[in-house]
Amino acid sequence: MIEEKIARVKKLIEQREAIDAELATLFNVSTAKRGRPRKDSGAAEEGREERSEATQKLQTDILSQSRPS
């Protein structure tokens, strides 16, 4: 049962790729690779910068507390 469904899905994907290629030829466009969209790395980079600044502040605070007055 599951093997039949997998085979059907593979056949449909092949058909879709053939249709996409033909449409691209008709409209003179390149076909984009299908797949999951990539996550925005900008938000992750901002988070890293914020953590880095917080870590530096914490280290500075700890160092200033550990020095004898």
PQR file with spaces between the fields and no chain letter, atoms N, CA, C, O and H, PARSE charges and radii, in Angstrom:
ATOM       1  N    MET     1       0.822   -1.197    0.000 -0.4000 1.5000
ATOM       2  CA   MET     1       0.000    0.000    0.000 -0.0000 2.0000
ATOM       3  C    MET     1       0.868    1.264    0.000  0.5500 1.7000
ATOM       4  O    MET     1       0.712    2.126   -0.864 -0.5500 1.4000
ATOM       5  N    ILE     2       1.789    1.371    0.980 -0.4000 1.5000
ATOM       6  CA   ILE     2       2.622    2.570    1.073 -0.0000 2.0000
ATOM       7  C    ILE     2       3.567    2.666   -0.128  0.5500 1.7000
ATOM       8  O    ILE     2       3.872    3.761   -0.601 -0.5500 1.4000
ATOM       9  H    ILE     2       1.916    0.670    1.682  0.4000 1.0000
ATOM      10  N    GLU     3       4.030    1.500   -0.619 -0.4000 1.5000
ATOM      11  CA   GLU     3       4.930    1.499   -1.777 -0.0000 2.0000
ATOM      12  C    GLU     3       4.228    2.058   -3.015  0.5500 1.7000
ATOM      13  O    GLU     3       4.835    2.760   -3.823 -0.5500 1.4000
ATOM      14  H    GLU     3       3.782    0.610   -0.235  0.4000 1.0000
ATOM      15  N    GLU     4       2.944    1.737   -3.149 -0.4000 1.5000
ATOM      16  CA   GLU     4       2.156    2.244   -4.278 -0.0000 2.0000
ATOM      17  C    GLU     4       2.027    3.763   -4.197  0.5500 1.7000
ATOM      18  O    GLU     4       2.131    4.458   -5.207 -0.5500 1.4000
ATOM      19  H    GLU     4       2.450    1.166   -2.492  0.4000 1.0000
ATOM      20  N    LYS     5       1.802    4.264   -3.000 -0.4000 1.5000
ATOM      21  CA   LYS     5       1.682    5.714   -2.825 -0.0000 2.0000
ATOM      22  C    LYS     5       3.003    6.413   -3.122  0.5500 1.7000
ATOM      23  O    LYS     5       3.025    7.466   -3.760 -0.5500 1.4000
ATOM      24  H    LYS     5       1.718    3.700   -2.179  0.4000 1.0000
ATOM      25  N    ILE     6       4.095    5.831   -2.663 -0.4000 1.5000
ATOM      26  CA   ILE     6       5.416    6.421   -2.923 -0.0000 2.0000
ATOM      27  C    ILE     6       5.704    6.439   -4.411  0.5500 1.7000
ATOM      28  O    ILE     6       6.216    7.429   -4.933 -0.5500 1.4000
ATOM      29  H    ILE     6       4.078    4.976   -2.145  0.4000 1.0000
ATOM      30  N    ALA     7       5.377    5.348   -5.102 -0.4000 1.5000
ATOM      31  CA   ALA     7       5.591    5.284   -6.550 -0.0000 2.0000
ATOM      32  C    ALA     7       4.755    6.340   -7.257  0.5500 1.7000
ATOM      33  O    ALA     7       5.229    6.987   -8.191 -0.5500 1.4000
ATOM      34  H    ALA     7       4.960    4.544   -4.677  0.4000 1.0000
ATOM      35  N    ARG     8       3.524    6.514   -6.819 -0.4000 1.5000
ATOM      36  CA   ARG     8       2.628    7.518   -7.428 -0.0000 2.0000
ATOM      37  C    ARG     8       3.169    8.936   -7.212  0.5500 1.7000
ATOM      38  O    ARG     8       3.140    9.767   -8.120 -0.5500 1.4000
ATOM      39  H    ARG     8       3.139    5.988   -6.060  0.4000 1.0000
ATOM      40  N    VAL     9       3.654    9.194   -6.013 -0.4000 1.5000
ATOM      41  CA   VAL     9       4.218   10.512   -5.708 -0.0000 2.0000
ATOM      42  C    VAL     9       5.431   10.782   -6.603  0.5500 1.7000
ATOM      43  O    VAL     9       5.572   11.874   -7.154 -0.5500 1.4000
ATOM      44  H    VAL     9       3.677    8.519   -5.276  0.4000 1.0000
ATOM      45  N    LYS    10       6.297    9.786   -6.743 -0.4000 1.5000
ATOM      46  CA   LYS    10       7.481    9.957   -7.602 -0.0000 2.0000
ATOM      47  C    LYS    10       7.082   10.251   -9.034  0.5500 1.7000
ATOM      48  O    LYS    10       7.684   11.103   -9.688 -0.5500 1.4000
ATOM      49  H    LYS    10       6.183    8.899   -6.296  0.4000 1.0000
ATOM      50  N    LYS    11       6.056    9.541   -9.532 -0.4000 1.5000
ATOM      51  CA   LYS    11       5.585    9.768  -10.902 -0.0000 2.0000
ATOM      52  C    LYS    11       5.025   11.185  -11.048  0.5500 1.7000
ATOM      53  O    LYS    11       5.293   11.857  -12.044 -0.5500 1.4000
ATOM      54  H    LYS    11       5.567    8.849   -9.000  0.4000 1.0000
ATOM      55  N    LEU    12       4.252   11.639  -10.061 -0.4000 1.5000
ATOM      56  CA   LEU    12       3.696   12.992  -10.116 -0.0000 2.0000
ATOM      57  C    LEU    12       4.791   14.050  -10.071  0.5500 1.7000
ATOM      58  O    LEU    12       4.694   15.073  -10.749 -0.5500 1.4000
ATOM      59  H    LEU    12       4.035   11.093   -9.252  0.4000 1.0000
ATOM      60  N    ILE    13       5.824   13.814   -9.281 -0.4000 1.5000
ATOM      61  CA   ILE    13       6.940   14.768   -9.222 -0.0000 2.0000
ATOM      62  C    ILE    13       7.645   14.842  -10.563  0.5500 1.7000
ATOM      63  O    ILE    13       7.998   15.930  -11.019 -0.5500 1.4000
ATOM      64  H    ILE    13       5.903   12.984   -8.730  0.4000 1.0000
ATOM      65  N    GLU    14       7.855   13.703  -11.198 -0.4000 1.5000
ATOM      66  CA   GLU    14       8.474   13.690  -12.527 -0.0000 2.0000
ATOM      67  C    GLU    14       7.618   14.471  -13.524  0.5500 1.7000
ATOM      68  O    GLU    14       8.146   15.247  -14.320 -0.5500 1.4000
ATOM      69  H    GLU    14       7.569   12.819  -10.828  0.4000 1.0000
ATOM      70  N    GLN    15       6.307   14.270  -13.482 -0.4000 1.5000
ATOM      71  CA   GLN    15       5.404   14.993  -14.379 -0.0000 2.0000
ATOM      72  C    GLN    15       5.467   16.495  -14.121  0.5500 1.7000
ATOM      73  O    GLN    15       5.488   17.293  -15.058 -0.5500 1.4000
ATOM      74  H    GLN    15       5.878   13.639  -12.835  0.4000 1.0000
ATOM      75  N    ARG    16       5.495   16.872  -12.841 -0.4000 1.5000
ATOM      76  CA   ARG    16       5.560   18.295  -12.494 -0.0000 2.0000
ATOM      77  C    ARG    16       6.839   18.912  -13.031  0.5500 1.7000
ATOM      78  O    ARG    16       6.822   20.013  -13.580 -0.5500 1.4000
ATOM      79  H    ARG    16       5.478   16.224  -12.081  0.4000 1.0000
ATOM      80  N    GLU    17       7.954   18.198  -12.872 -0.4000 1.5000
ATOM      81  CA   GLU    17       9.230   18.716  -13.358 -0.0000 2.0000
ATOM      82  C    GLU    17       9.220   18.869  -14.874  0.5500 1.7000
ATOM      83  O    GLU    17       9.757   19.841  -15.406 -0.5500 1.4000
ATOM      84  H    GLU    17       7.968   17.303  -12.426  0.4000 1.0000
ATOM      85  N    ALA    18       8.611   17.912  -15.569 -0.4000 1.5000
ATOM      86  CA   ALA    18       8.513   18.008  -17.028 -0.0000 2.0000
ATOM      87  C    ALA    18       7.644   19.196  -17.440  0.5500 1.7000
ATOM      88  O    ALA    18       7.980   19.924  -18.374 -0.5500 1.4000
ATOM      89  H    ALA    18       8.175   17.123  -15.137  0.4000 1.0000
ATOM      90  N    ILE    19       6.537   19.387  -16.747 -0.4000 1.5000
ATOM      91  CA   ILE    19       5.649   20.521  -17.038 -0.0000 2.0000
ATOM      92  C    ILE    19       6.361   21.842  -16.750  0.5500 1.7000
ATOM      93  O    ILE    19       6.288   22.773  -17.551 -0.5500 1.4000
ATOM      94  H    ILE    19       6.264   18.797  -15.988  0.4000 1.0000
ATOM      95  N    ASP    20       7.052   21.927  -15.604 -0.4000 1.5000
ATOM      96  CA   ASP    20       7.795   23.142  -15.264 -0.0000 2.0000
ATOM      97  C    ASP    20       8.843   23.470  -16.319  0.5500 1.7000
ATOM      98  O    ASP    20       9.009   24.629  -16.698 -0.5500 1.4000
ATOM      99  H    ASP    20       7.111   21.170  -14.953  0.4000 1.0000
ATOM     100  N    ALA    21       9.544   22.452  -16.790 -0.4000 1.5000
ATOM     101  CA   ALA    21      10.576   22.667  -17.812 -0.0000 2.0000
ATOM     102  C    ALA    21       9.951   23.161  -19.112  0.5500 1.7000
ATOM     103  O    ALA    21      10.494   24.057  -19.759 -0.5500 1.4000
ATOM     104  H    ALA    21       9.409   21.510  -16.482  0.4000 1.0000
ATOM     105  N    GLU    22       8.826   22.590  -19.494 -0.4000 1.5000
ATOM     106  CA   GLU    22       8.161   23.019  -20.726 -0.0000 2.0000
ATOM     107  C    GLU    22       7.640   24.451  -20.596  0.5500 1.7000
ATOM     108  O    GLU    22       7.779   25.245  -21.526 -0.5500 1.4000
ATOM     109  H    GLU    22       8.385   21.862  -18.969  0.4000 1.0000
ATOM     110  N    LEU    23       7.049   24.780  -19.462 -0.4000 1.5000
ATOM     111  CA   LEU    23       6.568   26.147  -19.253 -0.0000 2.0000
ATOM     112  C    LEU    23       7.730   27.141  -19.265  0.5500 1.7000
ATOM     113  O    LEU    23       7.607   28.237  -19.811 -0.5500 1.4000
ATOM     114  H    LEU    23       6.936   24.134  -18.707  0.4000 1.0000
ATOM     115  N    ALA    24       8.846   26.759  -18.666 -0.4000 1.5000
ATOM     116  CA   ALA    24      10.014   27.637  -18.665 -0.0000 2.0000
ATOM     117  C    ALA    24      10.498   27.891  -20.083  0.5500 1.7000
ATOM     118  O    ALA    24      10.896   29.006  -20.422 -0.5500 1.4000
ATOM     119  H    ALA    24       8.945   25.869  -18.223  0.4000 1.0000
ATOM     120  N    THR    25      10.464   26.866  -20.897 -0.4000 1.5000
ATOM     121  CA   THR    25      10.869   27.020  -22.296 -0.0000 2.0000
ATOM     122  C    THR    25       9.911   27.950  -23.038  0.5500 1.7000
ATOM     123  O    THR    25      10.341   28.807  -23.809 -0.5500 1.4000
ATOM     124  H    THR    25      10.141   25.961  -20.621  0.4000 1.0000
ATOM     125  N    LEU    26       8.629   27.777  -22.804 -0.4000 1.5000
ATOM     126  CA   LEU    26       7.627   28.604  -23.482 -0.0000 2.0000
ATOM     127  C    LEU    26       7.752   30.081  -23.106  0.5500 1.7000
ATOM     128  O    LEU    26       7.574   30.958  -23.951 -0.5500 1.4000
ATOM     129  H    LEU    26       8.279   27.081  -22.177  0.4000 1.0000
ATOM     130  N    PHE    27       8.053   30.349  -21.854 -0.4000 1.5000
ATOM     131  CA   PHE    27       8.093   31.726  -21.373 -0.0000 2.0000
ATOM     132  C    PHE    27       9.509   32.266  -21.195  0.5500 1.7000
ATOM     133  O    PHE    27       9.694   33.362  -20.665 -0.5500 1.4000
ATOM     134  H    PHE    27       8.197   29.637  -21.167  0.4000 1.0000
ATOM     135  N    ASN    28      10.503   31.506  -21.633 -0.4000 1.5000
ATOM     136  CA   ASN    28      11.908   31.925  -21.558 -0.0000 2.0000
ATOM     137  C    ASN    28      12.323   32.353  -20.151  0.5500 1.7000
ATOM     138  O    ASN    28      12.922   33.413  -19.967 -0.5500 1.4000
ATOM     139  H    ASN    28      10.352   30.616  -22.064  0.4000 1.0000
ATOM     140  N    VAL    29      12.006   31.536  -19.184 -0.4000 1.5000
ATOM     141  CA   VAL    29      12.409   31.795  -17.803 -0.0000 2.0000
ATOM     142  C    VAL    29      13.162   30.586  -17.273  0.5500 1.7000
ATOM     143  O    VAL    29      13.002   29.470  -17.766 -0.5500 1.4000
ATOM     144  H    VAL    29      11.519   30.676  -19.334  0.4000 1.0000
ATOM     145  N    SER    30      13.979   30.825  -16.270 -0.4000 1.5000
ATOM     146  CA   SER    30      14.670   29.703  -15.649 -0.0000 2.0000
ATOM     147  C    SER    30      13.802   29.149  -14.538  0.5500 1.7000
ATOM     148  O    SER    30      13.055   29.884  -13.892 -0.5500 1.4000
ATOM     149  H    SER    30      14.109   31.732  -15.869  0.4000 1.0000
ATOM     150  N    THR    31      13.903   27.857  -14.324 -0.4000 1.5000
ATOM     151  CA   THR    31      13.121   27.242  -13.268 -0.0000 2.0000
ATOM     152  C    THR    31      13.917   27.278  -11.980  0.5500 1.7000
ATOM     153  O    THR    31      15.103   26.947  -11.956 -0.5500 1.4000
ATOM     154  H    THR    31      14.510   27.260  -14.849  0.4000 1.0000
ATOM     155  N    ALA    32      13.260   27.681  -10.919 -0.4000 1.5000
ATOM     156  CA   ALA    32      13.903   27.721   -9.608 -0.0000 2.0000
ATOM     157  C    ALA    32      13.876   26.321   -9.014  0.5500 1.7000
ATOM     158  O    ALA    32      12.943   25.551   -9.245 -0.5500 1.4000
ATOM     159  H    ALA    32      12.297   27.950  -10.938  0.4000 1.0000
ATOM     160  N    LYS    33      14.891   26.009   -8.261 -0.4000 1.5000
ATOM     161  CA   LYS    33      14.942   24.713   -7.602 -0.0000 2.0000
ATOM     162  C    LYS    33      13.854   24.666   -6.539  0.5500 1.7000
ATOM     163  O    LYS    33      13.703   25.597   -5.747 -0.5500 1.4000
ATOM     164  H    LYS    33      15.649   26.634   -8.073  0.4000 1.0000
ATOM     165  N    ARG    34      13.109   23.589   -6.529 -0.4000 1.5000
ATOM     166  CA   ARG    34      12.040   23.442   -5.534 -0.0000 2.0000
ATOM     167  C    ARG    34      12.635   22.980   -4.219  0.5500 1.7000
ATOM     168  O    ARG    34      13.641   22.271   -4.192 -0.5500 1.4000
ATOM     169  H    ARG    34      13.231   22.833   -7.171  0.4000 1.0000
ATOM     170  N    GLY    35      12.013   23.383   -3.149 -0.4000 1.5000
ATOM     171  CA   GLY    35      12.463   22.964   -1.830 -0.0000 2.0000
ATOM     172  C    GLY    35      11.924   23.898   -0.780  0.5500 1.7000
ATOM     173  O    GLY    35      11.131   24.793   -1.071 -0.5500 1.4000
ATOM     174  H    GLY    35      11.195   23.958   -3.171  0.4000 1.0000
ATOM     175  N    ARG    36      12.351   23.690    0.416 -0.4000 1.5000
ATOM     176  CA   ARG    36      11.910   24.547    1.509 -0.0000 2.0000
ATOM     177  C    ARG    36      12.604   25.893    1.423  0.5500 1.7000
ATOM     178  O    ARG    36      13.792   25.965    1.109 -0.5500 1.4000
ATOM     179  H    ARG    36      12.995   22.963    0.652  0.4000 1.0000
ATOM     180  N    PRO    37      11.873   26.953    1.700 -0.5600 1.5000
ATOM     181  CA   PRO    37      12.522   28.269    1.705  0.2800 2.0000
ATOM     182  C    PRO    37      13.523   28.359    2.845  0.5500 1.7000
ATOM     183  O    PRO    37      13.311   27.800    3.921 -0.5500 1.4000
ATOM     184  N    ARG    38      14.604   29.059    2.599 -0.4000 1.5000
ATOM     185  CA   ARG    38      15.626   29.214    3.628 -0.0000 2.0000
ATOM     186  C    ARG    38      15.163   30.208    4.681  0.5500 1.7000
ATOM     187  O    ARG    38      14.418   31.143    4.388 -0.5500 1.4000
ATOM     188  H    ARG    38      14.777   29.513    1.725  0.4000 1.0000
ATOM     189  N    LYS    39      15.609   29.994    5.892 -0.4000 1.5000
ATOM     190  CA   LYS    39      15.268   30.910    6.972 -0.0000 2.0000
ATOM     191  C    LYS    39      16.067   32.192    6.797  0.5500 1.7000
ATOM     192  O    LYS    39      17.177   32.180    6.266 -0.5500 1.4000
ATOM     193  H    LYS    39      16.215   29.234    6.129  0.4000 1.0000
ATOM     194  N    ASP    40      15.490   33.293    7.250 -0.4000 1.5000
ATOM     195  CA   ASP    40      16.161   34.575    7.174 -0.0000 2.0000
ATOM     196  C    ASP    40      17.321   34.592    8.163  0.5500 1.7000
ATOM     197  O    ASP    40      17.115   34.521    9.374 -0.5500 1.4000
ATOM     198  H    ASP    40      14.588   33.302    7.682  0.4000 1.0000
ATOM     199  N    SER    41      18.532   34.685    7.641 -0.4000 1.5000
ATOM     200  CA   SER    41      19.700   34.652    8.524 -0.0000 2.0000
ATOM     201  C    SER    41      19.919   35.996    9.216  0.5500 1.7000
ATOM     202  O    SER    41      20.685   36.070   10.176 -0.5500 1.4000
ATOM     203  H    SER    41      18.699   34.743    6.657  0.4000 1.0000
ATOM     204  N    GLY    42      19.268   37.052    8.753 -0.4000 1.5000
ATOM     205  CA   GLY    42      19.428   38.368    9.372 -0.0000 2.0000
ATOM     206  C    GLY    42      18.966   38.383   10.814  0.5500 1.7000
ATOM     207  O    GLY    42      19.633   38.959   11.674 -0.5500 1.4000
ATOM     208  H    GLY    42      18.645   36.992    7.973  0.4000 1.0000
ATOM     209  N    ALA    43      17.845   37.762   11.088 -0.4000 1.5000
ATOM     210  CA   ALA    43      17.315   37.728   12.455 -0.0000 2.0000
ATOM     211  C    ALA    43      18.237   36.923   13.367  0.5500 1.7000
ATOM     212  O    ALA    43      18.451   37.289   14.522 -0.5500 1.4000
ATOM     213  H    ALA    43      17.303   37.294   10.390  0.4000 1.0000
ATOM     214  N    ALA    44      18.771   35.846   12.851 -0.4000 1.5000
ATOM     215  CA   ALA    44      19.683   35.021   13.650 -0.0000 2.0000
ATOM     216  C    ALA    44      20.963   35.792   13.941  0.5500 1.7000
ATOM     217  O    ALA    44      21.511   35.702   15.040 -0.5500 1.4000
ATOM     218  H    ALA    44      18.597   35.548   11.912  0.4000 1.0000
ATOM     219  N    GLU    45      21.430   36.538   12.971 -0.4000 1.5000
ATOM     220  CA   GLU    45      22.658   37.322   13.162 -0.0000 2.0000
ATOM     221  C    GLU    45      22.446   38.401   14.219  0.5500 1.7000
ATOM     222  O    GLU    45      23.328   38.642   15.043 -0.5500 1.4000
ATOM     223  H    GLU    45      20.984   36.611   12.079  0.4000 1.0000
ATOM     224  N    GLU    46      21.285   39.052   14.203 -0.4000 1.5000
ATOM     225  CA   GLU    46      20.988   40.069   15.213 -0.0000 2.0000
ATOM     226  C    GLU    46      20.960   39.463   16.602  0.5500 1.7000
ATOM     227  O    GLU    46      21.453   40.064   17.556 -0.5500 1.4000
ATOM     228  H    GLU    46      20.568   38.857   13.534  0.4000 1.0000
ATOM     229  N    GLY    47      20.385   38.278   16.720 -0.4000 1.5000
ATOM     230  CA   GLY    47      20.318   37.593   18.003 -0.0000 2.0000
ATOM     231  C    GLY    47      21.699   37.282   18.533  0.5500 1.7000
ATOM     232  O    GLY    47      21.955   37.406   19.731 -0.5500 1.4000
ATOM     233  H    GLY    47      19.984   37.790   15.945  0.4000 1.0000
ATOM     234  N    ARG    48      22.602   36.873   17.631 -0.4000 1.5000
ATOM     235  CA   ARG    48      23.971   36.582   18.045 -0.0000 2.0000
ATOM     236  C    ARG    48      24.666   37.831   18.547  0.5500 1.7000
ATOM     237  O    ARG    48      25.391   37.793   19.540 -0.5500 1.4000
ATOM     238  H    ARG    48      22.394   36.772   16.658  0.4000 1.0000
ATOM     239  N    GLU    49      24.443   38.940   17.856 -0.4000 1.5000
ATOM     240  CA   GLU    49      25.072   40.202   18.265 -0.0000 2.0000
ATOM     241  C    GLU    49      24.563   40.626   19.646  0.5500 1.7000
ATOM     242  O    GLU    49      25.343   41.071   20.488 -0.5500 1.4000
ATOM     243  H    GLU    49      23.854   38.972   17.049  0.4000 1.0000
ATOM     244  N    GLU    50      23.253   40.488   19.875 -0.4000 1.5000
ATOM     245  CA   GLU    50      22.682   40.863   21.170 -0.0000 2.0000
ATOM     246  C    GLU    50      23.251   39.991   22.281  0.5500 1.7000
ATOM     247  O    GLU    50      23.578   40.488   23.359 -0.5500 1.4000
ATOM     248  H    GLU    50      22.619   40.126   19.191  0.4000 1.0000
ATOM     249  N    ARG    51      23.370   38.692   22.022 -0.4000 1.5000
ATOM     250  CA   ARG    51      23.933   37.794   23.033 -0.0000 2.0000
ATOM     251  C    ARG    51      25.395   38.128   23.284  0.5500 1.7000
ATOM     252  O    ARG    51      25.867   38.064   24.419 -0.5500 1.4000
ATOM     253  H    ARG    51      23.104   38.288   21.147  0.4000 1.0000
ATOM     254  N    SER    52      26.109   38.483   22.227 -0.4000 1.5000
ATOM     255  CA   SER    52      27.517   38.816   22.361 -0.0000 2.0000
ATOM     256  C    SER    52      27.688   40.064   23.235  0.5500 1.7000
ATOM     257  O    SER    52      28.559   40.105   24.104 -0.5500 1.4000
ATOM     258  H    SER    52      25.726   38.536   21.305  0.4000 1.0000
ATOM     259  N    GLU    53      26.858   41.072   22.998 -0.4000 1.5000
ATOM     260  CA   GLU    53      26.925   42.297   23.799 -0.0000 2.0000
ATOM     261  C    GLU    53      26.574   42.002   25.260  0.5500 1.7000
ATOM     262  O    GLU    53      27.218   42.524   26.170 -0.5500 1.4000
ATOM     263  H    GLU    53      26.151   41.039   22.291  0.4000 1.0000
ATOM     264  N    ALA    54      25.570   41.180   25.482 -0.4000 1.5000
ATOM     265  CA   ALA    54      25.167   40.829   26.844 -0.0000 2.0000
ATOM     266  C    ALA    54      26.280   40.058   27.548  0.5500 1.7000
ATOM     267  O    ALA    54      26.539   40.268   28.733 -0.5500 1.4000
ATOM     268  H    ALA    54      25.047   40.756   24.743  0.4000 1.0000
ATOM     269  N    THR    55      26.932   39.167   26.811 -0.4000 1.5000
ATOM     270  CA   THR    55      28.031   38.393   27.391 -0.0000 2.0000
ATOM     271  C    THR    55      29.188   39.304   27.769  0.5500 1.7000
ATOM     272  O    THR    55      29.776   39.152   28.840 -0.5500 1.4000
ATOM     273  H    THR    55      26.721   38.996   25.849  0.4000 1.0000
ATOM     274  N    GLN    56      29.516   40.245   26.903 -0.4000 1.5000
ATOM     275  CA   GLN    56      30.610   41.177   27.196 -0.0000 2.0000
ATOM     276  C    GLN    56      30.289   42.013   28.429  0.5500 1.7000
ATOM     277  O    GLN    56      31.158   42.234   29.273 -0.5500 1.4000
ATOM     278  H    GLN    56      29.038   40.369   26.033  0.4000 1.0000
ATOM     279  N    LYS    57      29.048   42.477   28.540 -0.4000 1.5000
ATOM     280  CA   LYS    57      28.661   43.280   29.704 -0.0000 2.0000
ATOM     281  C    LYS    57      28.754   42.446   30.973  0.5500 1.7000
ATOM     282  O    LYS    57      29.245   42.925   31.995 -0.5500 1.4000
ATOM     283  H    LYS    57      28.342   42.297   27.855  0.4000 1.0000
ATOM     284  N    LEU    58      28.292   41.216   30.918 -0.4000 1.5000
ATOM     285  CA   LEU    58      28.349   40.330   32.072 -0.0000 2.0000
ATOM     286  C    LEU    58      29.796   40.074   32.488  0.5500 1.7000
ATOM     287  O    LEU    58      30.112   40.087   33.677 -0.5500 1.4000
ATOM     288  H    LEU    58      27.893   40.827   30.088  0.4000 1.0000
ATOM     289  N    GLN    59      30.668   39.843   31.522 -0.4000 1.5000
ATOM     290  CA   GLN    59      32.077   39.608   31.832 -0.0000 2.0000
ATOM     291  C    GLN    59      32.705   40.843   32.468  0.5500 1.7000
ATOM     292  O    GLN    59      33.483   40.729   33.415 -0.5500 1.4000
ATOM     293  H    GLN    59      30.412   39.833   30.556  0.4000 1.0000
ATOM     294  N    THR    60      32.372   42.011   31.952 -0.4000 1.5000
ATOM     295  CA   THR    60      32.901   43.256   32.506 -0.0000 2.0000
ATOM     296  C    THR    60      32.420   43.434   33.938  0.5500 1.7000
ATOM     297  O    THR    60      33.199   43.808   34.814 -0.5500 1.4000
ATOM     298  H    THR    60      31.740   42.103   31.182  0.4000 1.0000
ATOM     299  N    ASP    61      31.142   43.167   34.181 -0.4000 1.5000
ATOM     300  CA   ASP    61      30.582   43.290   35.524 -0.0000 2.0000
ATOM     301  C    ASP    61      31.265   42.322   36.494  0.5500 1.7000
ATOM     302  O    ASP    61      31.597   42.697   37.619 -0.5500 1.4000
ATOM     303  H    ASP    61      30.508   42.863   33.470  0.4000 1.0000
ATOM     304  N    ILE    62      31.468   41.097   36.062 -0.4000 1.5000
ATOM     305  CA   ILE    62      32.096   40.099   36.919 -0.0000 2.0000
ATOM     306  C    ILE    62      33.544   40.492   37.246  0.5500 1.7000
ATOM     307  O    ILE    62      33.992   40.364   38.385 -0.5500 1.4000
ATOM     308  H    ILE    62      31.198   40.793   35.149  0.4000 1.0000
ATOM     309  N    LEU    63      34.259   40.969   36.231 -0.4000 1.5000
ATOM     310  CA   LEU    63      35.641   41.372   36.441 -0.0000 2.0000
ATOM     311  C    LEU    63      35.735   42.549   37.400  0.5500 1.7000
ATOM     312  O    LEU    63      36.614   42.586   38.261 -0.5500 1.4000
ATOM     313  H    LEU    63      33.895   41.073   35.306  0.4000 1.0000
ATOM     314  N    SER    64      34.828   43.513   37.251 -0.4000 1.5000
ATOM     315  CA   SER    64      34.877   44.696   38.112 -0.0000 2.0000
ATOM     316  C    SER    64      34.541   44.324   39.563  0.5500 1.7000
ATOM     317  O    SER    64      35.053   44.942   40.497 -0.5500 1.4000
ATOM     318  H    SER    64      34.115   43.484   36.551  0.4000 1.0000
ATOM     319  N    GLN    65      33.695   43.333   39.748 -0.4000 1.5000
ATOM     320  CA   GLN    65      33.334   42.885   41.104 -0.0000 2.0000
ATOM     321  C    GLN    65      34.452   42.057   41.756  0.5500 1.7000
ATOM     322  O    GLN    65      34.619   42.075   42.975 -0.5500 1.4000
ATOM     323  H    GLN    65      33.278   42.831   38.990  0.4000 1.0000
ATOM     324  N    SER    66      35.196   41.348   40.942 -0.4000 1.5000
ATOM     325  CA   SER    66      36.216   40.476   41.497 -0.0000 2.0000
ATOM     326  C    SER    66      37.523   41.199   41.804  0.5500 1.7000
ATOM     327  O    SER    66      38.380   40.648   42.495 -0.5500 1.4000
ATOM     328  H    SER    66      35.061   41.334   39.951  0.4000 1.0000
ATOM     329  N    ARG    67      37.690   42.414   41.308 -0.4000 1.5000
ATOM     330  CA   ARG    67      38.906   43.185   41.600 -0.0000 2.0000
ATOM     331  C    ARG    67      38.817   43.772   43.010  0.5500 1.7000
ATOM     332  O    ARG    67      37.772   44.292   43.402 -0.5500 1.4000
ATOM     333  H    ARG    67      36.994   42.862   40.746  0.4000 1.0000
ATOM     334  N    PRO    68      39.891   43.689   43.756 -0.5600 1.5000
ATOM     335  CA   PRO    68      39.870   44.302   45.109  0.2800 2.0000
ATOM     336  C    PRO    68      39.813   45.815   45.007  0.5500 1.7000
ATOM     337  O    PRO    68      40.412   46.410   44.111 -0.5500 1.4000
ATOM     338  N    SER    69      39.109   46.418   45.907 -0.4000 1.5000
ATOM     339  CA   SER    69      38.945   47.878   45.899 -0.0000 2.0000
ATOM     340  C    SER    69      40.076   48.573   46.618  0.5500 1.7000
ATOM     341  O    SER    69      40.091   49.801   46.704 -0.5500 1.4000
ATOM     342  H    SER    69      38.623   45.935   46.635  0.4000 1.0000
